[in-house]
């Protein structure tokens, strides 16, 4: 239980630090946010918990494919915001489009027998 709390504290701290840094510098915030810290932490926590290299390899592969599907969020959101659309509407539309892209990616990968 103690290790579980440590994992939560470290993960939350990283998110908070990145959001605070972003207030001062969007460039540095974006740089830190673009580093796959959560994915790296997830792989570290998985290794510490299981020592299962196959699971870590599968996680890394799945993250790779799903990161590709998440990229439209970072295209659609700024376009909508620049059009003057409300932030919450822009974010909602971007998330819905991203969920759709996840669905398309998962279906496409399954046709090539790539399991996530």
C-alpha positions in Angstrom: 0.0 0.0 0.0 2.9 2.4 0.8 4.4 1.9 -2.6 1.1 2.5 -4.2 0.8 5.9 -2.5 4.4 6.7 -3.5 3.5 6.0 -7.2 0.4 8.3 -6.9 2.4 11.1 -5.3 5.2 11.0 -7.9 2.8 10.9 -10.8 0.6 13.7 -9.5 3.7 15.8 -8.6 4.9 15.5 -12.2 1.6 16.6 -13.6 1.4 19.6 -11.2 5.0 20.7 -11.9 4.4 20.6 -15.6 1.2 22.6 -15.3 2.9 25.2 -13.1 5.9 25.5 -15.4 3.5 25.9 -18.4 2.1 29.1 -16.7 5.6 30.7 -17.0 6.7 29.1 -20.3 4.5 27.3 -22.7 7.6 26.1 -24.5 9.2 24.4 -21.5 5.8 23.1 -20.4 5.2 21.6 -23.8 8.7 20.1 -23.9 8.1 18.5 -20.5 4.6 17.4 -21.4 5.8 15.9 -24.7 8.3 13.6 -23.0 6.3 10.4 -22.4 6.7 10.7 -18.6 3.5 8.9 -17.8 4.3 6.1 -20.2 7.8 5.8 -18.7 6.5 5.8 -15.2 3.9 3.2 -16.1 6.6 1.0 -17.5 8.8 1.5 -14.4 5.9 0.8 -12.1 4.9 -2.3 -14.1 8.5 -3.6 -14.0 8.8 -3.0 -10.3 5.5 -4.7 -9.6 5.9 -7.7 -12.0 9.4 -7.9 -13.4 7.6 -9.1 -16.6 9.6 -7.9 -19.6 7.0 -9.2 -22.0 4.2 -7.1 -20.4 6.5 -4.0 -20.6 7.2 -4.7 -24.2 3.5 -5.1 -25.0 2.7 -1.9 -23.1 5.4 0.0 -25.1 4.1 -1.3 -28.4 0.5 -0.5 -27.5 1.5 3.0 -26.4 3.3 3.6 -29.7 0.2 2.7 -31.8 -2.2 4.7 -29.6 0.0 7.8 -29.5 -0.4 8.0 -33.3 -4.2 8.0 -32.8 -4.0 10.7 -30.2 -2.1 13.2 -32.4 -5.3 14.7 -34.0 -6.2 16.2 -30.6 -3.1 18.4 -30.9 -4.1 19.5 -34.4 -7.9 20.0 -33.9 -7.7 21.8 -30.5 -5.6 24.7 -31.5 -7.5 25.1 -34.8 -10.8 25.3 -33.0 -9.4 27.7 -30.4 -8.0 30.0 -33.1 -11.4 30.0 -34.6 -12.7 31.6 -31.4 -14.6 28.5 -30.2 -15.1 28.2 -26.5 -12.3 26.2 -24.7 -14.6 23.6 -23.3 -16.4 23.0 -26.6 -13.0 22.9 -28.4 -11.6 20.4 -25.9 -14.8 18.2 -26.0 -14.8 18.1 -29.8 -11.0 17.3 -29.8 -11.5 14.5 -27.3 -14.4 13.0 -29.3 -12.4 13.1 -32.5 -9.4 11.5 -30.6 -11.7 8.7 -29.3 -12.9 8.1 -32.8 -9.3 8.0 -34.0 -8.5 5.4 -31.3 -11.4 3.3 -32.5 -10.2 3.6 -36.1 -6.6 2.7 -35.1 -7.7 -0.3 -33.0 -9.9 -1.6 -35.9 -7.2 -1.1 -38.5 -4.6 -2.9 -36.3 -6.9 -5.8 -35.7 -7.2 -6.3 -39.4 -3.4 -6.8 -39.5 -3.6 -9.1 -36.5 -1.8 -6.5 -34.3 -3.1 -7.0 -30.8 -2.9 -4.1 -28.3 
